[in-house]
Amino acid sequence: MTQPSVIFVDDDAHILQALSQSLTLEDLPVACYENGASALKAVTPDYPGIVLCDYNMPGMDGLELLERVQAVDDSIPVIILTGQGDISTAVSAMQKGAYDFIEKPFDHDELIELLRHALEKRHLALENRRLKAQLRQMARPGPRIFGESLPMQKMMATVHSVLDISANILLHGETGSGKDALARYIHESSPRSAHNFVAINCGAVPENLIESELFGHEPGAFTGAEKRRIGKIEHAHQGTLFLDEVESMPLSLQIKLLRVLEEQKVERLGSNEVREVDVRIIAATKADLKKLSDEGEFRADLYYRLNVVKVDIPPLRERKEDIPLLFHHFVLVAAARYDRESVPLDAAQASLLMERPWPGNVRELRNLAERYVLLGPAALEEGGSTDCESINSRQTLSEMMDSFERSAITSALNACQGSIKDTMVQLGIARKTLYDKMKKHGLDKAQFKD
């Protein structure tokens, strides 16, 4: 059920019914209450709407209801209906923090316009609160994962369900999608965070050295082994071992890794001593390990050992609504690193960034943000694409707002998989308004469905 945009309180049942019908026809969902005490039960800090109430009511009057609403959240606009000529009441209400007042009998269009303006203010207040929470999250030490798109919400729900257990995790994602960052986030957010996070790229270490890197060796174990070396697995005891590009691990080494996973024991090269280890494995791959195991290019038994929990990282092109937040974060980081000013993107620039394909995913976006900090808007034109060239073209304010509006609606429809109802809630607009804007921008809900 759609959450009401307006909580209307009046002790007159006839007025409640009449105004309820009127607001419903204006695509303003309303919940009606005959007294302030019952209405307060619906008022919460995250309530996305406003309160409209009569001043003269038995028990709790409009001013007391205003104070009680403000005690819950003082950014919820409260509009008070007053009798004719009751100026002193109106002044008192405004002094106490009411959004506005309107005299009875009121003009219908004037009331609707007032309610819509108040709703817009409420939506902006909630959006500012959300952004401030994100900025606080950015300020926290350690790795962070940014994104509020539906694919990212689903991914993080899976991640958070296994943070407190030691199950092995298989991360699957395209190059640059953030597998390393997510692995570090999982480790830092788990009970193992006080111990080592040890990473090794299986595709970057020569085949003749990777066994020694993982298992360690004793002096004289092979030519050039002059002193003892603790391997990555042993170094990750009670912590996390991150195996990036695990599909590149030689088959001969996969057998030995499987034994470690089954027995939780490791033996250095050139040693007969077995050491117990407590290690959580997070493996990452851009390949289809199941397909590789079916083809005999990756051990099936190791695949199933690693794939206790699989986390698919969505590519950037599937979560484009996260791009402005990610870009802003990378700009702030780069500005601090290079001691430069961080200049935010305008609406047109942000919209065009969201239209790029991003084959390099988050890594590509981060690199562009660094160039933007160093070179300014000219960095956005690199590559010679038509979209990039148009970023700094002269646009009227109306054109910029249209571009941003289309981008926002597209992102919301994509996140809601074409659901008009869910998109209405996410954007905080009426059904008719959404349909009008979709028609204006040539958008069809069918193109956003799975």
Sequence and secondary structure as in RCSB ss.txt:
>XXXX:A:sequence
MTQPSVIFVDDDAHILQALSQSLTLEDLPVACYENGASALKAVTPDYPGIVLCDYNMPGMDGLELLERVQAVDDS
IPVIILTGQGDISTAVSAMQKGAYDFIEKPFDHDELIELLRHALEKRHLALENRRLKAQLRQMARPGPRIFGESL
PMQKMMATVHSVLDISANILLHGETGSGKDALARYIHESSPRSAHNFVAINCGAVPENLIESELFGHEPGAFTGA
EKRRIGKIEHAHQGTLFLDEVESMPLSLQIKLLRVLEEQKVERLGSNEVREVDVRIIAATKADLKKLSDEGEFRA
DLYYRLNVVKVDIPPLRERKEDIPLLFHHFVLVAAARYDRESVPLDAAQASLLMERPWPGNVRELRNLAERYVLL
GPAALEEGGSTDCESINSRQTLSEMMDSFERSAITSALNACQGSIKDTMVQLGIARKTLYDKMKKHGLDKAQFKD
>XXXX:A:secstr
    SEEEE S HHHHHHHHHHHHHTT  EEEESSHHHHHTT  TT  SEEEEES  SSS HHHHHHHHHHH TT
S EEEEE TT HHHHHHHHHTT SEEEESS  HHHHHHHHHHHHHHHHHHHHHHHHHHHHHHHHSSS      SH
HHHHHHHHHHHTTTS   EEEE  TTSSHHHHHHHHHHTSTTTTS EEEEETTTS HHHHHHHHHEE TTSSTT 
 S EE HHHHTTTSEEEEETGGGS HHHHHHHHHHHHH EEE BT   EEE   EEEEEESS HHHHHHTTSS H
HHHHHHTTEEEE   GGG GGGHHHHHHHHHHHHHHHHT       HHHHHHHHTS  TTHHHHHHHHHHHHHHH
GGGGGGTT  HHHHHTTS   HHHHHHHHHHHHHHHHHHHTTT HHHHHHHHT  HHHHHHHHHHTT  GGGG  
